[in-house]
Amino acid sequence: MGRSRCVITAPEKPQFLKAWIAILFYPVTLAAWATPCPDWPEPRAVEEIAALDRQLAEWDDAYHRQGRSLIADELYDQARTRLEHWRSCFAEAAPATTDPLAGSGGPVDHPVAQTGLRKLADENAVRVWIEPREDLWIQPKVDGVAVTLVYRQGRLRQAISRGDGRSGQDWTANARRLPAIPRQLATDRELILQGELYWRLEDHVQARDGGRGARGKVAGLMARRHLDNAQAAGIGLFVWDWANGPAQMDERLETLNALGFSDSRTYSQPLTDLVAASHWRRHWYESPLPFASDGVVLRQGRRPPASSWRAELPHWAAAWKYPVSQALAMVQEVEFAIGRSGRITPVLHLQPVRLDDRRISRVSLGSLQRWQQLDIRPGDQVAIQLAGLTIPRLDNVVWRARERSPLQVPQADAYHALSCWRPGTLCDGQFQARLNWLGSKQGLDLPGVGPGTWNKLLQAGQLDGLLDWLDLSEAQLRTVPGLGERSAANLHQAFRLARQRPFKQWLLALGAPPGSTEERTTNWHDLASRSRAEWLRQPGVGARRAEQLLAFFQHPEVRLLAQQLADTGIAGFQLPAHSGFAPDQ
């Protein structure tokens, strides 16, 4: 029950009916309609919609004609939903909706049309679907490729791929090689079976393992001219309907089981209400199964005669899919965050999406090099996953915006561990990162002092250097916008506490390289006077670390900060009385 059975299409209707069709038959798009429309001029909207339409057509052609899956089902569904959302935003400019299965038919007609499946968006939609119906059943939505099997006088006569639901490819030769499909049945009656060919998996837990590309593997194998024995044995069959079978569902299931199609009986359960539907959906999502699945299918036991079936959405069956493991997100902005050490981390600001009940609006790319490889720009559509069920991460770029927005990308060689000790146009990011570190628990551990505090002081023009806050009076703090009288008093007290922090804690706050704080020395000048050879003699200090320590303690800006701390009376920074240093050394 893979992608092809869940494609949502609708016939042309008068304009006033289209909105009702959308509400009744496109529940998956409601979430998209709640998101803002892109802020595009009409020419760009036409171009972007046409580009996505072409991309979807390429994915459809690869899947239906070539047996190749170029994109995960859940991302495909979200992409098609996004296309309909954009078309609703630019109704006058957008081209007409195209049938995703157009051109995917084949030379062999189905004896009974393969219908699609309406997708129910949430529990409320499931409840509304269940309440007026009786004789309901639930099955796993097996993630495979749909097939029609025709038996006459007990012999397998035809196997037809899903195609466009009306016609498909002739898969009979390969189907006869599959142990899962009996060549001979113990009955003389004609059977028209519709089902799913799936790749056999051992103890597959969908919530843990995901799809694992199982559906794409089957599609690729069935498109081949020849299957070897191992490949054929790896393909299973789940019959989800017997088009010309008995009227009663339980009789159909028992007879199918007797004929050798045991999965149908094993994985079909009677359904009474939403509670039961939720139970089986969760059970099959979290329990070991021999196949991948992407949701559950709710169906009425009794349905219309097969002669009336059409290749469109039926009223007697619907799908309730599992939570998506990947979300399709539009990039709204690319920020290049510069950290305290000068590391440049690209951060994508996204149109918010939900994954596992989490709202995600930002994702880090980790390194500038990765952004350069991917070249992500605003308007691009990306796939987001959760790493360890908590941290959002970029999986891949799904497709790119036609308009490539220019970006101001920082030069990597302009930032390093000793750059940006003062604010400035190109240094604001790294300078604030230094302040954030300085006040954090890893630094001076200043209570109530966080990024917002430093930002207020910067915006008020109170900080021209890293340590200027040491000299701010409570009266000066009260003049800072956003700081009330009580906040100013608390902040002043926190700044006073900084003066009592020990020498090694100040070294950490200033960003001294590892090695300088692991020694017994408690005086700045002892450390600042060391040569490279002297650093190399220290335990655990190699050549690279020695160069870092030497550069830090000799840097002009760092020496000025040390002098400022000495003038303020911070322990460990004053010139020892016995030393021979001049005051400006």
C-alpha positions in Angstrom: 0.0 0.0 0.0 2.7 2.4 -1.1 2.6 5.9 -2.6 0.5 5.0 -5.6 -2.5 4.0 -3.6 -2.6 7.3 -1.7 -2.3 9.8 -4.5 -5.0 12.4 -4.1 -6.7 13.5 -7.3 -10.0 15.2 -8.1 -12.0 15.7 -11.2 -12.6 19.2 -12.6 -15.5 20.9 -10.8 -16.9 24.4 -10.8 -14.9 26.8 -8.7 -17.4 27.1 -5.9 -17.3 23.3 -5.4 -13.5 23.0 -5.3 -13.3 24.4 -1.8 -15.7 21.7 -0.6 -13.8 19.0 -2.4 -10.6 20.2 -0.7 -12.2 20.1 2.7 -13.8 16.6 2.2 -11.1 14.9 0.2 -7.8 16.6 1.1 -7.6 16.6 4.9 -3.8 16.3 4.6 -3.6 19.7 3.1 -5.3 21.5 6.0 -2.0 21.8 7.9 -0.4 23.4 4.8 -3.2 25.9 4.4 -2.6 27.0 8.0 0.9 28.1 7.0 1.5 31.5 5.4 1.6 31.8 1.6 5.0 32.6 0.1 5.7 36.3 -0.3 6.3 36.0 -4.0 5.5 38.3 -6.9 3.3 36.6 -9.5 6.0 35.8 -12.0 8.1 34.0 -9.4 5.0 32.1 -8.1 4.3 30.8 -11.6 8.0 29.8 -12.0 8.2 28.0 -8.6 4.9 26.2 -8.9 5.8 25.0 -12.4 9.2 23.8 -11.2 7.7 21.8 -8.3 5.1 20.4 -10.7 7.9 19.2 -13.0 9.8 17.7 -10.0 6.8 15.8 -8.9 6.3 14.6 -12.5 9.9 13.3 -12.5 9.4 11.4 -9.3 6.1 10.0 -10.6 7.7 8.8 -13.8 10.6 7.2 -12.0 8.3 5.4 -9.6 5.5 4.2 -11.9 7.5 3.6 -15.1 11.0 2.7 -14.0 10.3 1.1 -10.6 12.7 3.6 -8.9 11.8 5.6 -5.8 13.7 8.9 -5.8 12.1 10.2 -2.7 10.6 8.9 0.5 6.8 8.4 0.4 6.2 10.8 3.3 8.3 13.5 1.6 6.5 13.0 -1.7 3.1 13.4 0.1 4.3 16.6 1.7 5.7 17.9 -1.5 2.4 17.3 -3.3 0.5 18.9 -0.4 2.8 21.9 -0.7 2.1 22.2 -4.4 -1.6 22.3 -3.8 -1.1 24.9 -1.0 0.9 27.1 -3.4 -1.8 26.8 -6.0 -4.4 27.9 -3.5 -2.2 30.9 -2.7 -1.8 31.9 -6.3 -5.1 30.6 -7.8 -5.2 33.0 -10.7 -1.6 32.5 -11.7 -1.1 28.8 -11.0 -1.5 26.2 -13.8 -4.3 23.7 -13.6 -3.8 20.7 -11.2 -2.4 17.7 -13.0 -3.1 14.1 -12.3 0.0 12.6 -10.6 -0.8 9.2 -12.3 -1.1 10.7 -15.7 1.0 8.8 -18.2 1.8 6.0 -15.7 -0.7 3.5 -17.2 0.5 0.4 -19.1 -0.6 -1.9 -21.9 -2.6 -4.2 -19.7 -6.1 -3.2 -18.4 -7.0 -4.1 -14.8 -10.1 -6.3 -14.7 -11.2 -4.2 -11.7 -9.9 -0.7 -11.2 -7.5 -0.2 -8.3 -8.8 2.6 -6.2 -6.7 5.2 -4.2 -7.0 5.9 -0.5 -8.2 9.0 1.2 -5.8 10.0 3.9 -7.2 11.0 7.3 -5.2 13.7 8.9 -5.7 13.2 12.6 -7.7 11.5 15.3 -10.7 13.8 14.8 -10.8 12.9 11.1 -10.6 9.2 11.9 -13.5 9.6 14.4 -15.6 11.4 11.9 -15.0 8.7 9.3 -15.7 5.8 11.7 -18.9 7.1 13.4 -21.5 6.7 10.6 -20.1 3.3 9.5 -20.6 -0.3 10.5 -18.8 -3.6 9.8 -15.3 -2.0 9.9 -11.9 -3.6 9.8 -8.3 -2.3 10.1 -5.1 -3.6 8.5 -1.5 -2.4 8.4 -0.8 -0.2 5.4 1.9 -2.3 4.0 4.7 -0.3 2.4 5.2 -2.1 -1.0 4.0 -2.0 -4.6 0.4 -2.6 -5.6 -0.5 -5.5 -7.9 -3.6 -7.2 -9.3 -3.6 -11.0 -9.6 -6.1 -12.9 -11.8 -6.7 -16.6 -11.3 -8.9 -18.7 -13.6 -9.6 -22.4 -13.1 -7.2 -22.1 -10.2 -4.2 -21.0 -12.3 -2.4 -17.7 -12.1 -3.2 -16.0 -15.4 -2.1 -12.4 -14.9 -0.2 -10.1 -12.6 -0.6 -6.4 -13.4 1.2 -3.5 -11.8 -0.8 -0.7 -10.3 0.0 1.8 -13.0 -2.7 4.5 -13.1 -5.3 2.3 -11.5 -7.0 1.5 -14.8 -4.0 -0.2 -16.6 -0.5 -1.2 -15.8 2.5 -3.3 -16.8 2.5 -7.0 -17.3 4.3 -8.5 -14.3 3.1 -12.1 -14.9 6.4 -13.6 -15.7 8.1 -12.3 -12.6 5.1 -13.0 -10.4 5.2 -16.7 -11.3 8.7 -16.8 -9.9 7.6 -15.6 -6.5 7.0 -18.3 -3.8 4.6 -15.9 -2.1 2.2 -16.1 -5.1 0.8 -19.6 -5.7 0.7 -20.6 -9.3 -2.2 -23.1 -8.6 -5.1 -22.7 -6.2 -7.5 -25.3 -4.9 -10.5 -23.7 -6.6 -12.0 -23.4 -10.0 -13.6 -20.0 -9.5 -12.2 -16.8 -10.9 -10.3 -14.7 -8.4 -9.4 -11.1 -8.8 -7.0 -10.2 -6.0 -5.6 -6.8 -5.2 -2.6 -6.6 -2.9 0.8 -5.4 -2.0 4.1 -7.0 -2.9 6.5 -6.2 -0.1 10.2 -7.0 0.8 10.4 -9.5 3.6 12.0 -8.1 6.8 12.9 -9.8 10.0 11.5 -8.3 13.2 11.0 -5.0 11.6 9.7 -2.3 14.0 8.5 0.7 11.9 8.9 3.2 14.8 12.5 2.2 15.2 13.6 1.1 11.7 11.6 3.3 9.3 11.0 2.2 5.7 14.5 1.1 5.0 13.9 1.5 1.3 11.9 -1.7 1.2 9.2 -0.5 -1.2 11.7 0.9 -3.6 13.6 -2.4 -3.6 10.5 -4.4 -4.6 9.5 -1.8 -7.3 13.0 -2.1 -8.8 13.0 -5.9 -8.8 9.6 -6.2 -10.4 10.7 -3.9 -13.1 13.5 -6.3 -14.1 13.2 -8.8 -16.8 14.5 -11.6 -14.6 14.6 -12.4 -10.9 17.0 -14.9 -9.4 15.7 -17.3 -6.7 17.0 -15.3 -3.7 15.3 -12.1 -5.0 12.1 -13.9 -5.7 12.0 -15.5 -2.2 12.6 -12.1 -0.6 9.2 -10.7 -1.9 6.0 -11.3 0.1 2.4 -10.7 -0.7 -0.3 -9.1 1.4 -3.8 -9.3 -0.2 -5.9 -6.4 0.9 -8.9 -7.0 -1.2 -10.7 -9.8 -3.2 -12.6 -7.8 -5.7 -15.0 -10.6 -6.7 -15.0 -12.5 -3.5 -17.7 -13.1 -0.9 -19.7 -10.1 0.4 -18.7 -10.6 4.0 -15.2 -9.6 5.1 -14.7 -12.4 7.5 -15.7 -15.0 4.9 -13.2 -13.4 2.4 -10.4 -13.5 5.0 -11.1 -17.2 6.0 -11.2 -18.3 2.4 -8.0 -16.4 1.4 -6.3 -18.0 4.4 -7.4 -21.4 3.3 -6.1 -20.7 -0.2 -2.6 -19.8 1.1 -2.9 -16.0 1.5 -2.4 -16.1 5.3 -1.2 -12.5 5.8 -4.7 -11.2 5.1 -6.2 -13.1 8.0 -3.2 -12.5 10.4 -3.1 -8.8 9.9 -6.9 -7.9 9.7 -8.8 -6.9 12.8 -12.4 -5.9 13.4 -12.9 -2.3 14.3 -15.5 -0.6 16.5 -14.3 2.9 17.4 -11.4 5.4 17.5 -10.0 3.7 20.6 -9.6 0.4 18.8 -8.2 2.2 15.7 -5.6 4.0 17.8 -4.6 0.8 19.6 -3.9 -1.2 16.4 -2.2 1.7 14.8 0.2 2.1 17.8 0.6 -1.7 18.1 1.6 -2.2 14.5 3.8 0.9 14.5 5.8 -0.3 17.6 5.7 -4.2 17.2 7.8 -6.4 15.0 6.3 -7.1 11.6 7.7 -9.0 8.5 7.2 -5.9 6.3 7.6 -2.1 6.4 4.3 -0.2 6.8 3.5 3.5 6.8 0.1 3.5 8.5 -3.1 1.6 8.8 -6.1 1.2 6.5 -9.6 1.4 7.7 -12.2 -0.3 5.5 -15.8 -1.4 5.5 -16.4 -5.1 5.3 -19.2 -4.6 2.7 -18.4 -2.4 -0.3 -20.0 -1.8 -3.6 -19.8 -4.3 -6.4 -16.4 -4.4 -8.1 -17.9 -3.4 -11.4 -18.5 0.1 -10.0 -15.0 0.7 -8.7 -13.1 3.5 -10.2 -9.4 4.6 -10.1 -10.2 7.3 -7.6 -10.8 7.7 -3.8 -13.4 5.3 -2.5 -15.8 6.0 0.4 -15.4 2.6 1.9 -11.7 2.8 2.8 -9.3 5.3 4.1 -5.7 5.5 5.4 -4.4 6.8 8.7 -0.7 7.2 8.3 2.0 6.9 11.0 3.8 10.0 12.3 6.2 11.2 9.7 9.9 10.6 10.4 10.9 13.4 8.1 9.4 16.8 7.6 9.6 18.9 4.5 10.5 22.5 5.5 11.0 25.7 3.5 14.1 27.6 4.3 13.3 31.2 5.1 16.7 32.5 6.0 20.3 31.3 6.2 22.2 32.7 9.2 25.9 32.3 9.7 26.5 32.2 13.4 30.1 32.9 14.5 31.1 31.4 17.8 33.5 32.5 20.5 36.3 30.5 18.8 35.6 31.9 15.4 33.9 28.8 14.1 31.2 29.6 11.5 28.0 27.6 11.9 25.3 28.0 9.2 21.8 27.9 10.7 18.7 27.4 8.6 15.6 29.4 9.8 12.6 27.4 8.6 9.0 27.9 8.1 7.9 26.0 11.3 7.1 22.3 10.9 6.2 19.6 13.4 8.0 16.3 14.1 7.0 14.0 16.9 4.9 16.8 18.4 7.9 19.2 18.3 7.8 22.5 16.6 11.0 23.0 14.6 11.9 26.3 13.2 15.8 26.1 13.1 18.4 23.6 12.2 22.2 23.8 12.3 24.3 22.6 9.4 27.3 22.1 11.7 30.0 23.6 9.5 30.5 26.2 6.8 32.0 23.5 4.6 28.7 21.5 4.6 26.8 24.6 3.6 29.2 25.3 0.8 28.7 21.7 -0.4 24.9 22.0 -0.3 24.6 25.7 -1.2 21.2 26.1 0.6 19.3 29.3 -0.1 16.0 30.9 1.1 13.1 29.2 -0.7 14.9 25.8 -0.8 12.9 22.8 0.5 14.8 20.5 2.9 14.1 17.3 4.7 14.4 17.4 8.5 14.7 14.5 10.9 15.2 14.2 14.6 18.5 12.8 15.8 18.1 10.8 18.9 14.4 11.8 18.9 15.3 15.2 20.2 17.8 17.2 18.0 16.6 18.4 14.6 19.0 17.7 11.8 19.1 18.3 8.0 18.8 15.1 6.0 19.0 16.4 2.5 17.9 19.1 0.1 14.6 17.9 -1.6 14.5 20.5 -4.3 15.8 24.0 -4.8 14.1 27.3 -5.3 14.3 28.6 -8.9 15.4 32.0 -7.6 18.8 31.8 -5.9 18.9 34.6 -3.3 22.3 36.2 -2.8 23.8 35.8 0.7 26.6 37.5 2.6 28.8 34.6 3.5 31.5 35.4 6.0 35.1 34.6 5.0 36.4 31.6 7.0 39.9 33.0 7.3 38.7 36.2 8.9 37.6 34.5 12.1 39.6 32.5 14.6 40.2 32.1 18.3 41.8 35.6 18.6 39.5 37.7 16.4 36.8 40.1 17.4 37.6 41.2 20.9 35.5 44.4 20.2 32.1 44.9 18.6 31.8 46.0 15.0 29.9 45.4 11.8 31.7 42.1 11.0 32.4 41.2 14.6 29.1 41.6 16.4 28.4 37.8 16.3 31.7 36.6 17.7 31.9 39.4 20.2 28.5 38.6 21.7 29.5 34.9 21.7 32.5 35.9 23.8 30.2 37.8 26.2 27.7 34.8 26.4 30.6 32.5 27.3 32.0 34.9 29.8 28.8 35.1 31.8 27.8 31.4 31.5 28.4 28.6 33.9 31.5 27.6 32.0 32.8 31.1 32.5 32.1 33.5 35.5 28.7 31.9 36.3 27.0 35.3 36.7 23.5 34.8 38.1 20.7 36.2 35.9 23.1 37.2 33.1 22.4 35.7 29.7 22.5 36.5 26.0 19.5 38.9 26.4 21.3 40.9 29.0 24.4 41.4 26.9 22.3 42.3 23.9 20.5 45.0 25.8 23.9 46.5 26.9 25.2 46.3 23.4 22.1 47.9 21.9 22.4 50.7 24.5 26.1 51.4 23.5 27.4 50.5 26.9 30.0 48.0 25.7 33.0 48.9 23.5 35.1 46.2 25.0 34.7 42.7 26.6 35.1 44.0 30.2 33.5 47.4 30.0 30.6 46.2 32.1 32.8 45.9 35.2 32.8 49.7 35.5 29.0 50.3 35.0 27.3 51.8 38.0 23.8 50.9 39.0 22.6 54.3 37.8 24.1 53.7 34.4 22.4 50.3 34.2 19.0 51.9 35.0 19.3 54.0 31.8 19.5 50.8 29.6 16.2 50.2 27.8 14.5 47.0 29.0 16.2 47.1 32.5 14.0 48.3 35.3 15.2 49.5 38.7 15.1 46.0 40.2 16.8 44.4 37.2 19.5 47.0 37.2 20.2 46.4 40.9 20.4 42.6 40.4 22.6 43.0 37.4 24.9 45.4 39.3 25.2 42.9 42.1 26.0 40.1 39.6 28.8 42.2 38.1 30.2 42.8 41.6 30.3 39.1 42.2 32.5 38.7 39.1 35.3 40.6 41.0 35.4 37.8 43.5 35.8 35.0 41.1 39.2 33.1 41.3 42.0 33.6 38.8 41.5 30.3 37.0 37.8 31.0 36.5 38.7 34.3 34.9 41.1 32.5 32.6 38.3 30.2 31.4 36.0 33.2 31.0 38.5 35.0 28.8 38.8 31.9 26.6 42.4 30.8 27.5 43.3 27.6 25.7 43.3 24.4 27.7 46.6 23.9 29.5 46.8 27.3 31.1 44.2 26.5 33.8 45.5 23.1 34.7 48.6 24.4 36.5 49.3 25.6 40.0 50.3 29.1 39.0 47.9 31.9 40.1 49.5 34.9 38.3 48.9 36.2 34.8 52.4 37.5 34.3 54.0 34.1 35.0 51.9 32.7 32.2 52.3 35.6 29.8 56.1 35.6 30.1 56.6 32.0 29.0 58.3 31.1 25.8 57.3 28.3 23.4 60.0 26.0 24.9 58.7 26.7 28.4 55.1 25.8 27.4 56.3 22.6 25.7 57.8 21.5 29.0 54.4 21.6 30.7 52.5 18.2 31.1 50.1 17.5 28.3 51.1 20.4 26.1 52.2 19.5 22.6 53.4 21.7 19.7 50.0 22.9 18.5 48.8 23.7 22.0 52.0 25.5 22.8 51.5 27.7 19.8 47.9 28.4 20.9 48.9 29.3 24.4 51.8 31.5 23.2 49.5 33.4 20.8 46.8 33.9 23.4 49.0 35.4 26.1 50.9 37.6 23.7 47.9 38.9 21.8 47.7 42.8 22.2 43.9 42.7 22.9 44.3 40.0 25.5 47.1 41.9 27.2 44.9 45.0 27.3 42.1 42.9 28.9 44.6 41.6 31.5 45.7 45.1 32.3 42.1 46.2 32.7 41.5 43.4 35.2 44.7 44.4 37.0 43.4 48.0 37.3 40.1 46.7 38.6 41.9 44.7 41.3 41.0 41.2 40.1 43.2 38.7 42.0 46.0 37.2 39.9 46.3 40.0 37.3 48.3 42.6 39.3 52.0 42.8 38.7 53.8 40.9 41.5 55.9 43.1 43.7 59.0 41.0 43.2 58.8 40.9 39.4 61.0 43.0 37.1 58.1 43.8 34.7 57.5 47.4 33.6 53.8 48.4 34.0 53.2 48.4 30.2 54.7 44.9 29.6 
